Amino acid sequence: MFGKSEVITPKEDNSKPKFGKDVKPHLGRSVCIRFYLYKSESTKVPSKEEISTFTKNGITACFSELPHVINGMQKTYNRMVYIFGNNTSCTPYEQRVEWIDISIKNHALPSYILESDIKENKYVFQLDEKNLSPSLIYIYLTTIRVMSEEPGFVENMLALIKNYHMSYYLAWMFASKISHNNSNHNLLPVARNSGIVDDINKIKGLNLRYALGLKAYLSDPYRFDKRSVYSGERNNIFRILEESLSKYKIKKPTYDGYDNKDACSVSSTYLLSDTVEKLMNANNSQEVNSIIRIIKQDS
C-alpha cells in the first residue's frame, strides 16, 4: 500500500539439498602440546618409565620448535610420541577410532599409527619414515591434534563424510570454516569466524582450491615436498598445498568478470551439488578445469 513500507521475506529455496543439524558450529578447546623424542626400533607406545627419560618439548602451545630440535639429529631421534594433556573434553574414543581409520584411508595418517594407544591418547610417529618431510609430519600431527583441540571439527568431518557423502578433502575445508577455531593450527588457511554462529547453509566464499590442493598433495606428498624432516626447515604447509595445485594445472585465482570473484569460490549448499562431487572425483587436469568452468558459469 502506498505510503507504507512492506517487509518482504524471501521465500526459502527448498529445491536444493541442505545441511541438517548434524553439522553445526563449534568452539575449540584448550591447547596443550606434549611430545617426546627418542631412539627406538619399535612403533609401540613406550612405557611411562621410558618416557620419563626422553627429550620433552619446551613449547606447549604448538609444534613450532620441532624442526629446530630434530635438525640433523637423525642418529639421535627416530621416534616421537605425542601425548594429549589432561583434556576431558577431547573427541570421544569411538569417534577417535573412526577418525583415525578414515584419515589413514585418505593418507592424512600413516597406517602404523594403529599401533598407538588410541584409548590413552598416546601416538607414536616414525621420524625415519621414508620420504617424511616437514609438511607431511605436520599433516600427521595436525590430524591427531584436532581430536584434542577441535573435537567439534572432527564431529563435523565425520558427519559430512558419512551423512552427506562428502570427500575427506572437501569436508576438511568446510568443517574448518564452521568449526575450526585456529587457522595457525590447521592444514588450510581457513577457520571459523570468532564469536559468530553462522547459518551453515548461507556461508559464501568457500574456496574449492583448498580441498583440491589437499587432495593433490596427499596423493603424492614426495612430489611436492622433497625436503627431509631432519632439514630444520618449517612445514610451509599453506605454500606447499597451493603449489600442489600444479598437478591439475590450476593457476593462481582466476577472477570472473567485473565482480572480482574467484571462480573456485562457492556457497555452502553448492558443496552438495553433483558438480562439486564430480570435481573432487576428477583425476586429471583436463577434467578438473572443465568442471571449474561449469562452476564459474553456475556462480
C-alpha positions in Angstrom: 0.0 0.0 0.0 1.3 3.4 -0.9 2.9 5.3 2.0 3.6 2.1 3.9 6.8 0.1 3.8 6.2 -3.6 3.2 8.6 -6.1 4.6 9.1 -8.9 2.0 10.6 -12.1 3.3 12.4 -14.0 0.5 11.0 -17.5 0.1 13.3 -20.2 1.0 14.5 -22.4 -1.9 13.8 -25.9 -0.7 14.7 -27.5 -4.0 18.4 -27.5 -3.2 19.9 -30.0 -0.7 20.8 -28.5 2.6 22.8 -29.4 5.7 20.9 -30.5 8.8 21.5 -30.1 12.5 24.1 -32.9 12.5 26.6 -30.3 11.1 27.0 -27.2 13.3 29.4 -24.5 14.5 31.6 -25.4 17.5 34.1 -23.7 19.8 37.6 -25.0 20.2 39.2 -26.5 23.4 42.4 -25.8 25.4 45.8 -26.1 23.8 48.3 -28.4 25.4 51.1 -30.0 23.3 53.3 -32.7 24.9 55.7 -34.7 22.8 58.8 -36.7 23.5 61.7 -37.6 21.2 63.7 -40.8 21.4 65.6 -43.6 19.6 63.9 -46.9 19.1 63.1 -49.6 16.5 59.6 -50.1 17.8 56.4 -48.3 16.9 54.6 -49.3 20.0 53.9 -46.8 22.8 56.8 -46.6 25.3 56.2 -47.1 29.0 55.7 -44.3 31.4 59.2 -45.1 32.9 60.8 -44.9 29.4 59.0 -41.7 28.5 60.5 -40.0 31.6 64.0 -40.4 30.1 63.1 -38.9 26.7 63.6 -35.4 25.4 60.5 -33.4 26.1 59.3 -30.4 24.1 59.6 -26.9 25.7 56.8 -25.1 23.9 53.4 -26.4 24.9 51.3 -24.3 22.6 52.3 -25.7 19.2 54.9 -27.9 17.3 56.9 -24.9 16.1 60.1 -25.9 17.8 60.1 -29.5 16.4 62.1 -28.6 13.2 64.8 -26.9 15.2 65.1 -29.7 17.8 65.4 -32.6 15.3 67.6 -30.6 12.8 70.3 -33.0 11.7 69.5 -35.3 14.7 68.5 -38.5 12.7 71.1 -40.6 14.7 69.7 -39.3 18.0 65.9 -39.2 17.4 63.9 -41.5 15.1 60.7 -41.7 17.1 58.3 -39.2 18.6 55.4 -39.8 20.9 52.6 -37.2 21.1 50.5 -37.3 24.3 47.3 -35.4 24.9 47.2 -33.2 28.0 44.5 -33.8 30.7 41.7 -32.8 28.3 38.4 -34.5 29.3 36.5 -32.8 26.5 38.5 -34.2 23.6 36.9 -36.4 20.9 35.2 -39.5 22.4 37.0 -42.8 22.0 34.7 -44.3 19.4 35.0 -41.2 17.2 38.8 -41.2 17.6 38.9 -44.7 16.2 36.6 -43.8 13.3 38.6 -40.6 12.6 42.0 -42.3 12.6 40.6 -45.1 10.3 39.2 -42.6 7.8 42.3 -40.4 7.9 44.6 -43.4 7.2 42.4 -44.3 4.2 42.9 -40.7 2.9 46.6 -40.7 3.5 46.5 -38.0 6.3 47.9 -40.5 8.7 50.3 -43.5 8.4 48.9 -47.0 8.8 51.4 -47.8 11.7 49.5 -45.2 13.9 47.1 -48.0 14.7 49.8 -49.4 17.0 49.5 -46.3 19.2 47.4 -46.3 22.3 44.3 -44.6 21.0 42.4 -45.1 24.2 45.1 -43.3 26.3 45.8 -40.7 23.6 49.4 -41.6 23.1 50.5 -41.6 19.4 53.9 -42.7 18.1 55.4 -41.3 14.8 58.3 -42.8 12.9 60.6 -39.8 12.1 62.8 -42.1 10.0 59.8 -43.0 7.7 61.0 -42.9 4.1 60.5 -39.5 2.4 59.0 -38.0 5.5 59.1 -34.2 5.0 58.4 -31.2 7.3 55.0 -30.7 5.7 53.9 -34.4 5.9 54.8 -34.7 9.6 52.9 -31.5 10.2 49.8 -33.1 8.5 50.2 -36.2 10.6 50.4 -34.2 13.8 47.6 -31.9 12.9 45.3 -34.8 12.1 45.9 -36.1 15.6 45.8 -32.7 17.3 42.3 -31.8 16.2 40.9 -34.6 18.3 42.2 -32.7 21.4 41.9 -29.1 20.3 39.0 -29.2 17.9 36.6 -32.1 18.8 33.7 -30.2 17.1 35.7 -30.2 13.8 36.2 -34.0 14.0 32.5 -34.5 14.7 31.6 -32.3 11.7 34.1 -34.1 9.5 32.6 -37.5 10.3 29.1 -36.2 9.7 29.9 -34.6 6.4 31.7 -37.7 5.1 29.1 -40.3 6.4 25.8 -38.4 6.1 26.5 -36.2 3.1 29.0 -38.4 1.2 31.5 -35.6 1.0 35.1 -36.3 0.2 37.6 -36.1 3.0 39.4 -33.1 1.5 36.3 -31.1 0.8 34.9 -31.9 4.2 38.2 -30.7 5.8 37.8 -27.3 4.1 34.1 -26.9 5.0 34.4 -28.2 8.6 37.3 -25.8 9.0 35.1 -22.8 8.1 32.3 -23.8 10.6 34.2 -25.3 13.5 38.0 -24.9 13.4 39.0 -22.1 15.6 42.7 -21.5 14.8 43.9 -21.4 11.2 47.5 -21.4 12.5 46.9 -24.9 13.8 45.2 -26.0 10.6 46.3 -27.5 7.3 44.3 -24.9 5.4 44.2 -21.1 5.9 40.6 -21.4 6.9 38.9 -21.0 10.3 35.5 -20.2 11.9 34.7 -16.5 12.3 35.3 -15.8 16.0 32.2 -15.2 18.0 29.8 -15.7 15.1 27.4 -18.5 14.9 26.9 -18.9 11.1 23.9 -20.3 9.4 25.9 -23.0 7.7 23.5 -23.1 4.7 24.3 -19.5 3.9 28.0 -19.3 4.0 29.8 -17.9 1.0 33.3 -17.7 -0.2 34.2 -21.4 0.3 37.3 -21.9 -1.9 37.5 -25.3 -3.6 41.1 -24.7 -4.4 42.0 -25.6 -0.8 40.3 -29.0 -1.0 41.9 -29.7 -4.4 45.3 -28.7 -3.1 45.0 -31.1 -0.1 43.8 -33.9 -2.3 46.7 -33.4 -4.8 49.3 -33.2 -2.0 48.2 -36.3 -0.1 48.0 -38.3 -3.4 51.8 -37.9 -3.7 53.5 -35.9 -0.9 57.1 -36.5 -2.0 56.3 -34.9 -5.4 55.5 -31.6 -3.7 58.0 -31.7 -0.8 61.3 -33.5 -1.2 62.9 -32.0 2.0 63.9 -34.2 4.9 62.1 -33.9 8.2 65.6 -33.5 9.7 66.4 -30.5 7.5 65.4 -28.0 10.2 63.0 -26.2 7.8 59.5 -25.2 8.7 56.5 -27.0 7.3 55.3 -24.2 4.9 52.1 -26.1 4.5 50.0 -23.3 3.1 52.5 -22.6 0.3 53.1 -26.3 -0.5 49.4 -27.0 -0.8 49.0 -24.1 -3.1 51.9 -25.3 -5.2 50.4 -28.8 -5.3 47.5 -27.4 -7.5 50.1 -27.6 -10.3 49.0 -31.3 -10.5 45.8 -30.1 -12.1 47.4 -27.2 -13.9 45.3 -24.8 -11.9 46.8 -21.3 -11.9 46.5 -18.8 -9.1 43.0 -17.4 -8.6 41.3 -16.5 -11.9 38.6 -13.9 -11.4 35.2 -13.8 -13.1 34.3 -10.6 -15.0 33.7 -7.4 -13.0 32.9 -8.8 -9.6 36.5 -9.8 -8.8 35.2 -13.3 -7.7 37.4 -16.3 -7.6 35.9 -18.9 -10.0 36.6 -21.6 -7.4 34.7 -19.8 -4.6 31.2 -21.2 -3.9 28.5 -21.1 -1.3 27.9 -23.9 1.3 24.9 -25.5 -0.3 26.7 -25.7 -3.6 29.1 -28.1 -2.0 26.3 -30.7 -2.1 25.9 -30.3 -5.9 26.7 -33.1 -8.3 29.2 -30.7 -10.0 31.4 -30.4 -6.9 31.2 -34.2 -6.3 32.5 -34.7 -9.9 35.2 -32.1 -9.3 36.5 -34.0 -6.2 36.4 -37.3 -8.1 38.3 -35.9 -11.1 41.7 -37.4 -11.6 43.4 -35.3 -14.3 43.8 -31.6 -15.1 41.5 -31.7 -18.1 38.6 -33.0 -16.1 39.3 -30.6 -13.2 39.5 -27.5 -15.4 36.5 -28.5 -17.4 34.4 -28.8 -14.2 35.8 -25.5 -12.8 34.4 -23.8 -16.0 31.0 -25.2 -15.2 31.2 -23.9 -11.6 32.2 -20.5 -12.9 29.1 -20.4 -15.1 26.9 -21.6 -12.3 28.1 -18.9 -9.9 
